[in-house]
Amino acid sequence: MENIFVFLFNSIIVSTIICAAARLSNSVSLKIQRSFCFYCDHNLAWFDIIPVISACVLRNKCRYCHAHFGHYYAIFELSYILIGTLL
């Protein structure tokens, strides 16, 4: 049971770090509170930003404009979550 909580906590932390890195690399302010698509500027719904699950379900694409977020986004996110959980 404890491992599940550690996994969930790590997924939130890793997802937040990846989001901040994407915003900084695209010169977007960190003060904007809502997550959005960099291609169509549409605000993403809460179910579009669930770590790992939404990346797999949406196949790393925006639900609205179908722009690709990157080929290895879900693998990258999941690998760092698993590393944090196992350590």
PDB file of N, CA, C and O in Angstrom:
ATOM      1  N   MET A   1       0.831  -1.199   0.000  1.00  0.00           N
ATOM      2  CA  MET A   1       0.000   0.000   0.000  1.00  0.00           C
ATOM      3  C   MET A   1       0.865   1.249   0.000  1.00  0.00           C
ATOM      4  O   MET A   1       0.552   2.241  -0.659  1.00  0.00           O
ATOM      5  N   GLU A   2       1.959   1.183   0.751  1.00  0.00           N
ATOM      6  CA  GLU A   2       2.857   2.334   0.823  1.00  0.00           C
ATOM      7  C   GLU A   2       3.489   2.624  -0.540  1.00  0.00           C
ATOM      8  O   GLU A   2       3.707   3.784  -0.890  1.00  0.00           O
ATOM      9  N   ASN A   3       3.782   1.573  -1.309  1.00  0.00           N
ATOM     10  CA  ASN A   3       4.373   1.759  -2.626  1.00  0.00           C
ATOM     11  C   ASN A   3       3.435   2.485  -3.578  1.00  0.00           C
ATOM     12  O   ASN A   3       3.886   3.232  -4.446  1.00  0.00           O
ATOM     13  N   ILE A   4       2.137   2.271  -3.422  1.00  0.00           N
ATOM     14  CA  ILE A   4       1.161   2.961  -4.271  1.00  0.00           C
ATOM     15  C   ILE A   4       1.195   4.454  -3.998  1.00  0.00           C
ATOM     16  O   ILE A   4       1.163   5.255  -4.932  1.00  0.00           O
ATOM     17  N   PHE A   5       1.259   4.838  -2.729  1.00  0.00           N
ATOM     18  CA  PHE A   5       1.320   6.255  -2.391  1.00  0.00           C
ATOM     19  C   PHE A   5       2.618   6.883  -2.864  1.00  0.00           C
ATOM     20  O   PHE A   5       2.621   8.025  -3.324  1.00  0.00           O
ATOM     21  N   VAL A   6       3.713   6.161  -2.759  1.00  0.00           N
ATOM     22  CA  VAL A   6       5.001   6.658  -3.246  1.00  0.00           C
ATOM     23  C   VAL A   6       4.954   6.822  -4.758  1.00  0.00           C
ATOM     24  O   VAL A   6       5.455   7.815  -5.285  1.00  0.00           O
ATOM     25  N   PHE A   7       4.358   5.861  -5.467  1.00  0.00           N
ATOM     26  CA  PHE A   7       4.211   5.951  -6.917  1.00  0.00           C
ATOM     27  C   PHE A   7       3.378   7.160  -7.316  1.00  0.00           C
ATOM     28  O   PHE A   7       3.754   7.895  -8.229  1.00  0.00           O
ATOM     29  N   LEU A   8       2.249   7.379  -6.644  1.00  0.00           N
ATOM     30  CA  LEU A   8       1.391   8.527  -6.955  1.00  0.00           C
ATOM     31  C   LEU A   8       2.094   9.851  -6.662  1.00  0.00           C
ATOM     32  O   LEU A   8       2.000  10.793  -7.449  1.00  0.00           O
ATOM     33  N   PHE A   9       2.789   9.922  -5.544  1.00  0.00           N
ATOM     34  CA  PHE A   9       3.523  11.136  -5.189  1.00  0.00           C
ATOM     35  C   PHE A   9       4.612  11.408  -6.219  1.00  0.00           C
ATOM     36  O   PHE A   9       4.769  12.544  -6.669  1.00  0.00           O
ATOM     37  N   ASN A  10       5.368  10.374  -6.598  1.00  0.00           N
ATOM     38  CA  ASN A  10       6.414  10.543  -7.607  1.00  0.00           C
ATOM     39  C   ASN A  10       5.842  10.956  -8.953  1.00  0.00           C
ATOM     40  O   ASN A  10       6.450  11.761  -9.658  1.00  0.00           O
ATOM     41  N   SER A  11       4.696  10.428  -9.318  1.00  0.00           N
ATOM     42  CA  SER A  11       4.102  10.792 -10.600  1.00  0.00           C
ATOM     43  C   SER A  11       3.703  12.260 -10.623  1.00  0.00           C
ATOM     44  O   SER A  11       3.852  12.924 -11.649  1.00  0.00           O
ATOM     45  N   ILE A  12       3.205  12.768  -9.523  1.00  0.00           N
ATOM     46  CA  ILE A  12       2.842  14.191  -9.453  1.00  0.00           C
ATOM     47  C   ILE A  12       4.087  15.066  -9.529  1.00  0.00           C
ATOM     48  O   ILE A  12       4.101  16.067 -10.245  1.00  0.00           O
ATOM     49  N   ILE A  13       5.125  14.695  -8.799  1.00  0.00           N
ATOM     50  CA  ILE A  13       6.367  15.478  -8.794  1.00  0.00           C
ATOM     51  C   ILE A  13       7.027  15.467 -10.170  1.00  0.00           C
ATOM     52  O   ILE A  13       7.413  16.522 -10.675  1.00  0.00           O
ATOM     53  N   VAL A  14       7.160  14.296 -10.781  1.00  0.00           N
ATOM     54  CA  VAL A  14       7.809  14.192 -12.094  1.00  0.00           C
ATOM     55  C   VAL A  14       7.005  14.940 -13.149  1.00  0.00           C
ATOM     56  O   VAL A  14       7.585  15.636 -13.983  1.00  0.00           O
ATOM     57  N   SER A  15       5.695  14.811 -13.129  1.00  0.00           N
ATOM     58  CA  SER A  15       4.859  15.511 -14.094  1.00  0.00           C
ATOM     59  C   SER A  15       4.993  17.026 -13.948  1.00  0.00           C
ATOM     60  O   SER A  15       5.031  17.747 -14.945  1.00  0.00           O
ATOM     61  N   THR A  16       5.064  17.503 -12.720  1.00  0.00           N
ATOM     62  CA  THR A  16       5.232  18.942 -12.477  1.00  0.00           C
ATOM     63  C   THR A  16       6.580  19.435 -12.974  1.00  0.00           C
ATOM     64  O   THR A  16       6.668  20.516 -13.556  1.00  0.00           O
ATOM     65  N   ILE A  17       7.630  18.658 -12.752  1.00  0.00           N
ATOM     66  CA  ILE A  17       8.966  19.046 -13.213  1.00  0.00           C
ATOM     67  C   ILE A  17       9.029  19.065 -14.741  1.00  0.00           C
ATOM     68  O   ILE A  17       9.614  19.979 -15.322  1.00  0.00           O
ATOM     69  N   ILE A  18       8.438  18.077 -15.390  1.00  0.00           N
ATOM     70  CA  ILE A  18       8.429  18.042 -16.856  1.00  0.00           C
ATOM     71  C   ILE A  18       7.633  19.209 -17.413  1.00  0.00           C
ATOM     72  O   ILE A  18       8.028  19.803 -18.416  1.00  0.00           O
ATOM     73  N   CYS A  19       6.519  19.545 -16.779  1.00  0.00           N
ATOM     74  CA  CYS A  19       5.707  20.691 -17.199  1.00  0.00           C
ATOM     75  C   CYS A  19       6.494  21.989 -17.061  1.00  0.00           C
ATOM     76  O   CYS A  19       6.482  22.821 -17.968  1.00  0.00           O
ATOM     77  N   ALA A  20       7.172  22.164 -15.941  1.00  0.00           N
ATOM     78  CA  ALA A  20       7.979  23.373 -15.734  1.00  0.00           C
ATOM     79  C   ALA A  20       9.118  23.452 -16.737  1.00  0.00           C
ATOM     80  O   ALA A  20       9.419  24.533 -17.244  1.00  0.00           O
ATOM     81  N   ALA A  21       9.752  22.329 -17.031  1.00  0.00           N
ATOM     82  CA  ALA A  21      10.843  22.315 -18.009  1.00  0.00           C
ATOM     83  C   ALA A  21      10.335  22.665 -19.403  1.00  0.00           C
ATOM     84  O   ALA A  21      10.999  23.393 -20.140  1.00  0.00           O
ATOM     85  N   ALA A  22       9.165  22.153 -19.768  1.00  0.00           N
ATOM     86  CA  ALA A  22       8.589  22.470 -21.081  1.00  0.00           C
ATOM     87  C   ALA A  22       8.233  23.951 -21.176  1.00  0.00           C
ATOM     88  O   ALA A  22       8.449  24.580 -22.212  1.00  0.00           O
ATOM     89  N   ARG A  23       7.692  24.502 -20.101  1.00  0.00           N
ATOM     90  CA  ARG A  23       7.352  25.926 -20.117  1.00  0.00           C
ATOM     91  C   ARG A  23       8.591  26.804 -20.187  1.00  0.00           C
ATOM     92  O   ARG A  23       8.608  27.799 -20.913  1.00  0.00           O
ATOM     93  N   LEU A  24       9.623  26.447 -19.442  1.00  0.00           N
ATOM     94  CA  LEU A  24      10.849  27.243 -19.475  1.00  0.00           C
ATOM     95  C   LEU A  24      11.551  27.142 -20.822  1.00  0.00           C
ATOM     96  O   LEU A  24      12.103  28.135 -21.294  1.00  0.00           O
ATOM     97  N   SER A  25      11.546  25.980 -21.451  1.00  0.00           N
ATOM     98  CA  SER A  25      12.200  25.834 -22.751  1.00  0.00           C
ATOM     99  C   SER A  25      11.445  26.543 -23.861  1.00  0.00           C
ATOM    100  O   SER A  25      12.026  26.861 -24.898  1.00  0.00           O
ATOM    101  N   ASN A  26      10.146  26.796 -23.656  1.00  0.00           N
ATOM    102  CA  ASN A  26       9.345  27.517 -24.647  1.00  0.00           C
ATOM    103  C   ASN A  26       9.103  28.969 -24.248  1.00  0.00           C
ATOM    104  O   ASN A  26       8.261  29.642 -24.843  1.00  0.00           O
ATOM    105  N   SER A  27       9.830  29.454 -23.251  1.00  0.00           N
ATOM    106  CA  SER A  27       9.738  30.839 -22.774  1.00  0.00           C
ATOM    107  C   SER A  27       8.321  31.219 -22.340  1.00  0.00           C
ATOM    108  O   SER A  27       7.842  32.312 -22.645  1.00  0.00           O
ATOM    109  N   VAL A  28       7.666  30.321 -21.636  1.00  0.00           N
ATOM    110  CA  VAL A  28       6.330  30.566 -21.105  1.00  0.00           C
ATOM    111  C   VAL A  28       6.464  30.781 -19.606  1.00  0.00           C
ATOM    112  O   VAL A  28       7.204  30.063 -18.934  1.00  0.00           O
ATOM    113  N   SER A  29       5.753  31.761 -19.085  1.00  0.00           N
ATOM    114  CA  SER A  29       5.817  32.079 -17.671  1.00  0.00           C
ATOM    115  C   SER A  29       5.290  30.921 -16.828  1.00  0.00           C
ATOM    116  O   SER A  29       4.346  30.234 -17.218  1.00  0.00           O
ATOM    117  N   LEU A  30       5.898  30.720 -15.694  1.00  0.00           N
ATOM    118  CA  LEU A  30       5.436  29.692 -14.762  1.00  0.00           C
ATOM    119  C   LEU A  30       4.222  30.145 -13.965  1.00  0.00           C
ATOM    120  O   LEU A  30       3.630  29.352 -13.233  1.00  0.00           O
ATOM    121  N   LYS A  31       3.849  31.407 -14.099  1.00  0.00           N
ATOM    122  CA  LYS A  31       2.713  31.950 -13.352  1.00  0.00           C
ATOM    123  C   LYS A  31       1.365  31.530 -13.934  1.00  0.00           C
ATOM    124  O   LYS A  31       0.351  31.600 -13.240  1.00  0.00           O
ATOM    125  N   ILE A  32       1.335  31.100 -15.182  1.00  0.00           N
ATOM    126  CA  ILE A  32       0.083  30.643 -15.770  1.00  0.00           C
ATOM    127  C   ILE A  32      -0.326  29.363 -15.050  1.00  0.00           C
ATOM    128  O   ILE A  32       0.446  28.406 -14.989  1.00  0.00           O
ATOM    129  N   GLN A  33      -1.527  29.346 -14.512  1.00  0.00           N
ATOM    130  CA  GLN A  33      -1.913  28.245 -13.641  1.00  0.00           C
ATOM    131  C   GLN A  33      -2.429  27.021 -14.394  1.00  0.00           C
ATOM    132  O   GLN A  33      -2.196  25.896 -13.952  1.00  0.00           O
ATOM    133  N   ARG A  34      -3.104  27.202 -15.490  1.00  0.00           N
ATOM    134  CA  ARG A  34      -3.689  26.066 -16.201  1.00  0.00           C
ATOM    135  C   ARG A  34      -2.709  25.467 -17.196  1.00  0.00           C
ATOM    136  O   ARG A  34      -1.923  26.186 -17.812  1.00  0.00           O
ATOM    137  N   SER A  35      -2.756  24.165 -17.351  1.00  0.00           N
ATOM    138  CA  SER A  35      -1.973  23.498 -18.387  1.00  0.00           C
ATOM    139  C   SER A  35      -2.662  23.727 -19.722  1.00  0.00           C
ATOM    140  O   SER A  35      -3.890  23.758 -19.797  1.00  0.00           O
ATOM    141  N   PHE A  36      -1.870  23.886 -20.773  1.00  0.00           N
ATOM    142  CA  PHE A  36      -2.422  24.161 -22.083  1.00  0.00           C
ATOM    143  C   PHE A  36      -1.563  23.498 -23.153  1.00  0.00           C
ATOM    144  O   PHE A  36      -0.420  23.116 -22.901  1.00  0.00           O
ATOM    145  N   CYS A  37      -2.125  23.369 -24.345  1.00  0.00           N
ATOM    146  CA  CYS A  37      -1.406  22.822 -25.490  1.00  0.00           C
ATOM    147  C   CYS A  37      -0.549  23.934 -26.084  1.00  0.00           C
ATOM    148  O   CYS A  37      -1.034  25.043 -26.311  1.00  0.00           O
ATOM    149  N   PHE A  38       0.721  23.641 -26.335  1.00  0.00           N
ATOM    150  CA  PHE A  38       1.622  24.644 -26.902  1.00  0.00           C
ATOM    151  C   PHE A  38       1.298  24.950 -28.356  1.00  0.00           C
ATOM    152  O   PHE A  38       1.725  25.983 -28.871  1.00  0.00           O
ATOM    153  N   TYR A  39       0.548  24.071 -29.036  1.00  0.00           N
ATOM    154  CA  TYR A  39       0.255  24.250 -30.456  1.00  0.00           C
ATOM    155  C   TYR A  39      -1.046  25.004 -30.700  1.00  0.00           C
ATOM    156  O   TYR A  39      -1.087  25.906 -31.536  1.00  0.00           O
ATOM    157  N   CYS A  40      -2.114  24.644 -29.977  1.00  0.00           N
ATOM    158  CA  CYS A  40      -3.410  25.303 -30.210  1.00  0.00           C
ATOM    159  C   CYS A  40      -3.820  26.233 -29.074  1.00  0.00           C
ATOM    160  O   CYS A  40      -4.866  26.876 -29.160  1.00  0.00           O
ATOM    161  N   ASP A  41      -3.018  26.320 -28.009  1.00  0.00           N
ATOM    162  CA  ASP A  41      -3.280  27.165 -26.836  1.00  0.00           C
ATOM    163  C   ASP A  41      -4.589  26.845 -26.114  1.00  0.00           C
ATOM    164  O   ASP A  41      -5.107  27.686 -25.379  1.00  0.00           O
ATOM    165  N   HIS A  42      -5.120  25.659 -26.311  1.00  0.00           N
ATOM    166  CA  HIS A  42      -6.352  25.260 -25.643  1.00  0.00           C
ATOM    167  C   HIS A  42      -6.015  24.821 -24.216  1.00  0.00           C
ATOM    168  O   HIS A  42      -5.049  24.088 -24.005  1.00  0.00           O
ATOM    169  N   ASN A  43      -6.808  25.267 -23.236  1.00  0.00           N
ATOM    170  CA  ASN A  43      -6.623  24.819 -21.853  1.00  0.00           C
ATOM    171  C   ASN A  43      -7.006  23.348 -21.757  1.00  0.00           C
ATOM    172  O   ASN A  43      -8.060  22.933 -22.238  1.00  0.00           O
ATOM    173  N   LEU A  44      -6.134  22.571 -21.129  1.00  0.00           N
ATOM    174  CA  LEU A  44      -6.381  21.142 -21.005  1.00  0.00           C
ATOM    175  C   LEU A  44      -7.277  20.863 -19.798  1.00  0.00           C
ATOM    176  O   LEU A  44      -7.159  21.514 -18.760  1.00  0.00           O
ATOM    177  N   ALA A  45      -8.158  19.904 -19.947  1.00  0.00           N
ATOM    178  CA  ALA A  45      -9.058  19.514 -18.856  1.00  0.00           C
ATOM    179  C   ALA A  45      -8.284  18.690 -17.833  1.00  0.00           C
ATOM    180  O   ALA A  45      -7.169  18.245 -18.104  1.00  0.00           O
ATOM    181  N   TRP A  46      -8.868  18.491 -16.675  1.00  0.00           N
ATOM    182  CA  TRP A  46      -8.186  17.770 -15.600  1.00  0.00           C
ATOM    183  C   TRP A  46      -7.849  16.345 -16.006  1.00  0.00           C
ATOM    184  O   TRP A  46      -6.820  15.810 -15.594  1.00  0.00           O
ATOM    185  N   PHE A  47      -8.712  15.720 -16.814  1.00  0.00           N
ATOM    186  CA  PHE A  47      -8.455  14.336 -17.199  1.00  0.00           C
ATOM    187  C   PHE A  47      -7.425  14.235 -18.328  1.00  0.00           C
ATOM    188  O   PHE A  47      -6.986  13.136 -18.666  1.00  0.00           O
ATOM    189  N   ASP A  48      -7.037  15.369 -18.908  1.00  0.00           N
ATOM    190  CA  ASP A  48      -5.997  15.374 -19.930  1.00  0.00           C
ATOM    191  C   ASP A  48      -4.597  15.462 -19.335  1.00  0.00           C
ATOM    192  O   ASP A  48      -3.613  15.306 -20.058  1.00  0.00           O
ATOM    193  N   ILE A  49      -4.492  15.706 -18.045  1.00  0.00           N
ATOM    194  CA  ILE A  49      -3.167  15.911 -17.445  1.00  0.00           C
ATOM    195  C   ILE A  49      -2.858  14.918 -16.320  1.00  0.00           C
ATOM    196  O   ILE A  49      -1.984  15.177 -15.493  1.00  0.00           O
ATOM    197  N   ILE A  50      -3.563  13.795 -16.284  1.00  0.00           N
ATOM    198  CA  ILE A  50      -3.257  12.751 -15.305  1.00  0.00           C
ATOM    199  C   ILE A  50      -1.937  12.109 -15.717  1.00  0.00           C
ATOM    200  O   ILE A  50      -1.816  11.623 -16.841  1.00  0.00           O
ATOM    201  N   PRO A  51      -0.946  12.098 -14.829  1.00  0.00           N
ATOM    202  CA  PRO A  51       0.362  11.559 -15.206  1.00  0.00           C
ATOM    203  C   PRO A  51       0.296  10.118 -15.710  1.00  0.00           C
ATOM    204  O   PRO A  51      -0.438   9.299 -15.158  1.00  0.00           O
ATOM    205  N   VAL A  52       1.037   9.819 -16.726  1.00  0.00           N
ATOM    206  CA  VAL A  52       1.217   8.528 -17.382  1.00  0.00           C
ATOM    207  C   VAL A  52      -0.070   8.037 -18.051  1.00  0.00           C
ATOM    208  O   VAL A  52      -0.044   7.688 -19.232  1.00  0.00           O
ATOM    209  N   ILE A  53      -1.170   8.002 -17.345  1.00  0.00           N
ATOM    210  CA  ILE A  53      -2.416   7.450 -17.887  1.00  0.00           C
ATOM    211  C   ILE A  53      -2.901   8.259 -19.080  1.00  0.00           C
ATOM    212  O   ILE A  53      -3.213   7.685 -20.124  1.00  0.00           O
ATOM    213  N   SER A  54      -2.970   9.573 -18.949  1.00  0.00           N
ATOM    214  CA  SER A  54      -3.460  10.387 -20.056  1.00  0.00           C
ATOM    215  C   SER A  54      -2.495  10.360 -21.234  1.00  0.00           C
ATOM    216  O   SER A  54      -2.929  10.420 -22.385  1.00  0.00           O
ATOM    217  N   ALA A  55      -1.198  10.270 -20.971  1.00  0.00           N
ATOM    218  CA  ALA A  55      -0.225  10.190 -22.065  1.00  0.00           C
ATOM    219  C   ALA A  55      -0.416   8.903 -22.863  1.00  0.00           C
ATOM    220  O   ALA A  55      -0.294   8.903 -24.088  1.00  0.00           O
ATOM    221  N   CYS A  56      -0.712   7.817 -22.174  1.00  0.00           N
ATOM    222  CA  CYS A  56      -0.931   6.548 -22.866  1.00  0.00           C
ATOM    223  C   CYS A  56      -2.273   6.517 -23.587  1.00  0.00           C
ATOM    224  O   CYS A  56      -2.353   6.049 -24.723  1.00  0.00           O
ATOM    225  N   VAL A  57      -3.314   7.006 -22.950  1.00  0.00           N
ATOM    226  CA  VAL A  57      -4.651   6.991 -23.545  1.00  0.00           C
ATOM    227  C   VAL A  57      -4.714   7.907 -24.769  1.00  0.00           C
ATOM    228  O   VAL A  57      -5.281   7.531 -25.795  1.00  0.00           O
ATOM    229  N   LEU A  58      -4.135   9.103 -24.665  1.00  0.00           N
ATOM    230  CA  LEU A  58      -4.180  10.063 -25.769  1.00  0.00           C
ATOM    231  C   LEU A  58      -3.062   9.844 -26.782  1.00  0.00           C
ATOM    232  O   LEU A  58      -2.986  10.548 -27.789  1.00  0.00           O
ATOM    233  N   ARG A  59      -2.202   8.877 -26.520  1.00  0.00           N
ATOM    234  CA  ARG A  59      -1.071   8.539 -27.395  1.00  0.00           C
ATOM    235  C   ARG A  59      -0.165   9.747 -27.625  1.00  0.00           C
ATOM    236  O   ARG A  59       0.274  10.007 -28.745  1.00  0.00           O
ATOM    237  N   ASN A  60       0.103  10.472 -26.555  1.00  0.00           N
ATOM    238  CA  ASN A  60       0.991  11.645 -26.563  1.00  0.00           C
ATOM    239  C   ASN A  60       0.544  12.730 -27.530  1.00  0.00           C
ATOM    240  O   ASN A  60       1.369  13.419 -28.131  1.00  0.00           O
ATOM    241  N   LYS A  61      -0.772  12.876 -27.673  1.00  0.00           N
ATOM    242  CA  LYS A  61      -1.317  13.898 -28.566  1.00  0.00           C
ATOM    243  C   LYS A  61      -2.307  14.769 -27.812  1.00  0.00           C
ATOM    244  O   LYS A  61      -2.900  14.348 -26.819  1.00  0.00           O
ATOM    245  N   CYS A  62      -2.473  15.979 -28.298  1.00  0.00           N
ATOM    246  CA  CYS A  62      -3.492  16.878 -27.751  1.00  0.00           C
ATOM    247  C   CYS A  62      -4.869  16.350 -28.143  1.00  0.00           C
ATOM    248  O   CYS A  62      -5.084  15.953 -29.288  1.00  0.00           O
ATOM    249  N   ARG A  63      -5.789  16.348 -27.199  1.00  0.00           N
ATOM    250  CA  ARG A  63      -7.143  15.871 -27.469  1.00  0.00           C
ATOM    251  C   ARG A  63      -7.876  16.784 -28.460  1.00  0.00           C
ATOM    252  O   ARG A  63      -8.801  16.339 -29.137  1.00  0.00           O
ATOM    253  N   TYR A  64      -7.481  18.024 -28.547  1.00  0.00           N
ATOM    254  CA  TYR A  64      -8.221  19.011 -29.324  1.00  0.00           C
ATOM    255  C   TYR A  64      -7.654  19.229 -30.725  1.00  0.00           C
ATOM    256  O   TYR A  64      -8.418  19.242 -31.689  1.00  0.00           O
ATOM    257  N   CYS A  65      -6.336  19.401 -30.868  1.00  0.00           N
ATOM    258  CA  CYS A  65      -5.742  19.655 -32.191  1.00  0.00           C
ATOM    259  C   CYS A  65      -4.946  18.465 -32.710  1.00  0.00           C
ATOM    260  O   CYS A  65      -4.483  18.480 -33.850  1.00  0.00           O
ATOM    261  N   HIS A  66      -4.783  17.440 -31.887  1.00  0.00           N
ATOM    262  CA  HIS A  66      -4.064  16.205 -32.227  1.00  0.00           C
ATOM    263  C   HIS A  66      -2.589  16.435 -32.540  1.00  0.00           C
ATOM    264  O   HIS A  66      -1.975  15.637 -33.248  1.00  0.00           O
ATOM    265  N   ALA A  67      -2.019  17.511 -32.021  1.00  0.00           N
ATOM    266  CA  ALA A  67      -0.582  17.754 -32.178  1.00  0.00           C
ATOM    267  C   ALA A  67       0.174  16.780 -31.280  1.00  0.00           C
ATOM    268  O   ALA A  67      -0.274  16.469 -30.177  1.00  0.00           O
ATOM    269  N   HIS A  68       1.292  16.314 -31.744  1.00  0.00           N
ATOM    270  CA  HIS A  68       2.088  15.319 -31.032  1.00  0.00           C
ATOM    271  C   HIS A  68       2.969  16.003 -29.989  1.00  0.00           C
ATOM    272  O   HIS A  68       3.664  16.968 -30.310  1.00  0.00           O
ATOM    273  N   PHE A  69       2.952  15.517 -28.737  1.00  0.00           N
ATOM    274  CA  PHE A  69       3.762  16.084 -27.661  1.00  0.00           C
ATOM    275  C   PHE A  69       5.187  15.570 -27.667  1.00  0.00           C
ATOM    276  O   PHE A  69       6.063  16.181 -27.054  1.00  0.00           O
ATOM    277  N   GLY A  70       5.430  14.506 -28.317  1.00  0.00           N
ATOM    278  CA  GLY A  70       6.752  13.890 -28.345  1.00  0.00           C
ATOM    279  C   GLY A  70       6.603  12.386 -28.314  1.00  0.00           C
ATOM    280  O   GLY A  70       5.674  11.859 -27.703  1.00  0.00           O
ATOM    281  N   HIS A  71       7.517  11.694 -28.972  1.00  0.00           N
ATOM    282  CA  HIS A  71       7.396  10.251 -29.102  1.00  0.00           C
ATOM    283  C   HIS A  71       7.626   9.520 -27.788  1.00  0.00           C
ATOM    284  O   HIS A  71       7.011   8.484 -27.538  1.00  0.00           O
ATOM    285  N   TYR A  72       8.500  10.046 -26.954  1.00  0.00           N
ATOM    286  CA  TYR A  72       8.918   9.314 -25.773  1.00  0.00           C
ATOM    287  C   TYR A  72       8.456   9.955 -24.472  1.00  0.00           C
ATOM    288  O   TYR A  72       9.023   9.667 -23.418  1.00  0.00           O
ATOM    289  N   TYR A  73       7.452  10.809 -24.514  1.00  0.00           N
ATOM    290  CA  TYR A  73       7.006  11.521 -23.320  1.00  0.00           C
ATOM    291  C   TYR A  73       6.542  10.559 -22.229  1.00  0.00           C
ATOM    292  O   TYR A  73       6.978  10.671 -21.083  1.00  0.00           O
ATOM    293  N   ALA A  74       5.673   9.626 -22.567  1.00  0.00           N
ATOM    294  CA  ALA A  74       5.140   8.698 -21.562  1.00  0.00           C
ATOM    295  C   ALA A  74       6.230   7.777 -21.028  1.00  0.00           C
ATOM    296  O   ALA A  74       6.261   7.480 -19.834  1.00  0.00           O
ATOM    297  N   ILE A  75       7.122   7.326 -21.900  1.00  0.00           N
ATOM    298  CA  ILE A  75       8.209   6.442 -21.464  1.00  0.00           C
ATOM    299  C   ILE A  75       9.152   7.194 -20.537  1.00  0.00           C
ATOM    300  O   ILE A  75       9.585   6.667 -19.513  1.00  0.00           O
ATOM    301  N   PHE A  76       9.463   8.427 -20.905  1.00  0.00           N
ATOM    302  CA  PHE A  76      10.337   9.272 -20.091  1.00  0.00           C
ATOM    303  C   PHE A  76       9.724   9.503 -18.714  1.00  0.00           C
ATOM    304  O   PHE A  76      10.399   9.360 -17.694  1.00  0.00           O
ATOM    305  N   GLU A  77       8.451   9.859 -18.688  1.00  0.00           N
ATOM    306  CA  GLU A  77       7.764  10.122 -17.430  1.00  0.00           C
ATOM    307  C   GLU A  77       7.681   8.860 -16.575  1.00  0.00           C
ATOM    308  O   GLU A  77       7.966   8.905 -15.379  1.00  0.00           O
ATOM    309  N   LEU A  78       7.299   7.755 -17.168  1.00  0.00           N
ATOM    310  CA  LEU A  78       7.151   6.510 -16.427  1.00  0.00           C
ATOM    311  C   LEU A  78       8.482   6.002 -15.890  1.00  0.00           C
ATOM    312  O   LEU A  78       8.544   5.487 -14.774  1.00  0.00           O
ATOM    313  N   SER A  79       9.547   6.145 -16.677  1.00  0.00           N
ATOM    314  CA  SER A  79      10.847   5.663 -16.206  1.00  0.00           C
ATOM    315  C   SER A  79      11.328   6.442 -14.990  1.00  0.00           C
ATOM    316  O   SER A  79      11.861   5.847 -14.054  1.00  0.00           O
ATOM    317  N   TYR A  80      11.153   7.754 -14.981  1.00  0.00           N
ATOM    318  CA  TYR A  80      11.567   8.535 -13.809  1.00  0.00           C
ATOM    319  C   TYR A  80      10.682   8.267 -12.599  1.00  0.00           C
ATOM    320  O   TYR A  80      11.159   8.306 -11.464  1.00  0.00           O
ATOM    321  N   ILE A  81       9.420   7.999 -12.823  1.00  0.00           N
ATOM    322  CA  ILE A  81       8.525   7.657 -11.718  1.00  0.00           C
ATOM    323  C   ILE A  81       8.947   6.321 -11.096  1.00  0.00           C
ATOM    324  O   ILE A  81       8.990   6.190  -9.873  1.00  0.00           O
ATOM    325  N   LEU A  82       9.253   5.345 -11.931  1.00  0.00           N
ATOM    326  CA  LEU A  82       9.667   4.033 -11.427  1.00  0.00           C
ATOM    327  C   LEU A  82      11.008   4.102 -10.713  1.00  0.00           C
ATOM    328  O   LEU A  82      11.197   3.448  -9.688  1.00  0.00           O
ATOM    329  N   ILE A  83      11.937   4.884 -11.241  1.00  0.00           N
ATOM    330  CA  ILE A  83      13.225   5.052 -10.573  1.00  0.00           C
ATOM    331  C   ILE A  83      13.029   5.655  -9.192  1.00  0.00           C
ATOM    332  O   ILE A  83      13.631   5.195  -8.221  1.00  0.00           O
ATOM    333  N   GLY A  84      12.190   6.685  -9.098  1.00  0.00           N
ATOM    334  CA  GLY A  84      11.922   7.312  -7.800  1.00  0.00           C
ATOM    335  C   GLY A  84      11.199   6.388  -6.838  1.00  0.00           C
ATOM    336  O   GLY A  84      11.431   6.449  -5.631  1.00  0.00           O
ATOM    337  N   THR A  85      10.325   5.533  -7.354  1.00  0.00           N
ATOM    338  CA  THR A  85       9.586   4.625  -6.503  1.00  0.00           C
ATOM    339  C   THR A  85      10.471   3.493  -5.996  1.00  0.00           C
ATOM    340  O   THR A  85      10.350   3.084  -4.841  1.00  0.00           O
ATOM    341  N   LEU A  86      11.348   2.991  -6.837  1.00  0.00           N
ATOM    342  CA  LEU A  86      12.195   1.860  -6.451  1.00  0.00           C
ATOM    343  C   LEU A  86      13.337   2.281  -5.536  1.00  0.00           C
ATOM    344  O   LEU A  86      13.829   1.470  -4.751  1.00  0.00           O
ATOM    345  N   LEU A  87      13.761   3.522  -5.623  1.00  0.00           N
ATOM    346  CA  LEU A  87      14.833   3.983  -4.749  1.00  0.00           C
ATOM    347  C   LEU A  87      14.228   4.409  -3.450  1.00  0.00           C
ATOM    348  O   LEU A  87      14.946   4.840  -2.547  1.00  0.00           O
TER     349      LEU A  87
END
